[in-house]
C-alpha cells in the first residue's frame, strides 16, 4: 500500500486532509496519520510495519497520533473511530 501523504511530500506534522470511518479488521484506503476516538475503550492498531499493539483506555475525543494501516477487531472496545489520513 503506497502512502499518499509521503507522495505529496507532506511531513509527519502536517494536518490530515482526508477522513475515513473505520471498519474494524479492514485496511484503510491509505495509511492513516492518526485515529480519532469517538467513544472510550481499547484500540488494537496495526502499525505501518504490520505490528499490532493495543492502546488501553483511549478516551473519547482524543487522537492517537500514530501511523497505521488498520484497526483489528480483537481487543478493540472503543467505537466511533475515524482514520485521519
N, C-alpha and C positions, 0 to 999 in steps of 0.2 A: 504494500500500500504506500503510495507516494504521499509525502507531507506537503500539501498545497501551501501551507504557511511558509515553509522553507523555500519553495519555488518562488514565492513572491518576494523573498528577501527580507521578510519581517523577522525581527528579533523575538527572543523569548519574553520580553516585557511589553510587546505590542498588544493592544487590546484584541479581544475576539471580534470577528467580523461576521460570523455565522453562528447559528444555534440549532441544535438538533435534540428533539425529545429522545431520551434513552430508552431503548427496548432491551431489557436485560438479556444477556447472552448473545446479542447481535453486534458485530463490529460496526463502528461508526463509518460514515462515508469518507471521512477524512480524519486523521488523528486529531484529538482534541488537546487544547492547552489547559483545560481545567473542567471541573464538574461543579455545577450549581446544585445545591441540596435544597429541595423543597420541603421535605419533612424529615425529622430526626431519624437516625438509625445508623447501621453499619453499611459500608460500601466496599465491595470486592472489586477493585480496579485492576485492569490489565495494563501494565506499563508499555512504553514504546518497544522495550526489549522482549516483551512477551511474558514477563514475570508478573504474577498476580499477588496483590497484597490487600489485606482487609484493613480499612480505616475504621476504627471502632469509635462510636459515639459522635459521628458527624452531626452537626446541629443545623436545623432549618435556617435557611437564609445565608448559609456560609458558602464559600467557594473553596474547593480543594484544588490548589494550583499545581497540577501535575500533568505532564504529557501522557496521554493514554489512548488506547485503541478500542476499549470495550469495558463494560461492567458485567461481571459474572452474576448469574442468578444465585448460586450457592453463597450463603452467608450475607447476602445483601438484604437489609431490612429497611433502609431508607427508601423514600419514594419521591415522586415528582422530580426526578433527576433530569438535568439538561446538560448536554455536552456543549462547551464553549469552544468553538473552532476558529 
